[in-house]
Amino acid sequence: MKKEQKVNEKAGTFVTPDLNLAAFFQCHGLEAELSLSDNWVKFSFLSSPQLTQLLVQFNSDYPTPILQYLTSYRLLKARMIALKGGGRT
């Protein structure tokens, strides 16, 4: 597990700044909650056995439908930009 990623035992959430991991989770049915902390976007997911299984699959180079993954990636990227207050100026 990367240093920035952590499981918040008390709240039952998994938090990561990794957009690729968040997109993988989302394209497999988990919904991300985005938050902004010191100009960094963090993705939070409810802890579950499915999340644990997906984390193992992600680290094992599990096959994923590319169009579904890219759609999730782009939607999360758009939500990140909106959360930060817009795009390029």
C-alpha positions in Angstrom: 0.0 0.0 0.0 1.4 3.4 -0.9 2.3 5.7 1.9 -0.4 8.3 1.1 -3.1 5.6 1.1 -4.7 4.8 4.3 -7.7 3.1 5.9 -9.5 5.2 8.4 -10.6 2.4 10.8 -12.9 4.7 12.8 -14.9 5.9 9.8 -14.6 2.7 7.8 -13.1 4.4 4.7 -10.2 3.9 2.4 -8.6 7.2 1.3 -6.1 7.6 -1.6 -4.9 10.5 -3.8 -4.3 8.0 -6.7 -6.6 8.8 -9.6 -5.7 5.6 -11.4 -6.7 3.4 -8.4 -9.9 5.5 -7.9 -10.9 5.0 -11.5 -10.3 1.3 -11.2 -12.5 1.1 -8.2 -15.2 3.2 -9.8 -15.3 1.2 -13.0 -15.8 -1.9 -10.8 -18.8 -0.4 -9.1 -17.5 1.6 -6.1 -18.4 5.2 -5.8 -15.7 7.8 -4.8 -16.3 10.7 -2.5 -13.9 13.5 -3.4 -12.4 16.0 -0.9 -9.8 18.8 -1.2 -7.0 19.0 1.3 -4.1 21.4 0.9 -4.9 21.7 -2.8 -4.7 17.9 -3.2 -7.8 15.9 -4.1 -8.4 12.7 -2.1 -10.7 9.9 -3.0 -12.6 8.1 -0.3 -14.3 4.8 -0.5 -16.3 2.9 2.0 -14.3 -0.1 3.3 -15.7 -3.4 2.3 -14.6 -6.9 1.3 -15.1 -5.9 -2.4 -12.7 -2.9 -1.9 -10.1 -5.3 -0.5 -10.6 -7.7 -3.4 -10.3 -4.9 -5.9 -7.1 -3.5 -4.3 -5.5 -7.0 -4.7 -6.7 -7.2 -8.3 -5.4 -3.7 -9.1 -2.0 -4.6 -7.8 -2.1 -7.9 -9.7 -2.6 -6.3 -13.1 -6.2 -7.7 -13.3 -7.7 -7.3 -16.8 -10.2 -4.4 -16.9 -12.4 -3.2 -19.8 -10.4 -0.2 -21.2 -13.4 1.9 -22.3 -15.1 1.5 -18.9 -11.9 2.4 -17.1 -11.2 5.4 -19.3 -14.8 6.7 -18.8 -14.4 6.4 -15.1 -11.0 8.1 -15.2 -12.3 11.0 -17.3 -15.4 11.5 -15.1 -13.2 11.5 -11.9 -10.8 14.0 -13.6 -13.7 16.3 -14.4 -15.0 16.1 -10.8 -11.4 16.9 -9.6 -11.2 20.0 -11.8 -14.7 21.1 -10.7 -13.7 20.6 -7.0 -10.6 22.7 -7.5 -12.6 25.5 -8.9 -12.4 25.2 -12.7 -9.9 24.5 -15.4 -7.0 26.5 -16.9 -7.0 30.3 -16.6 
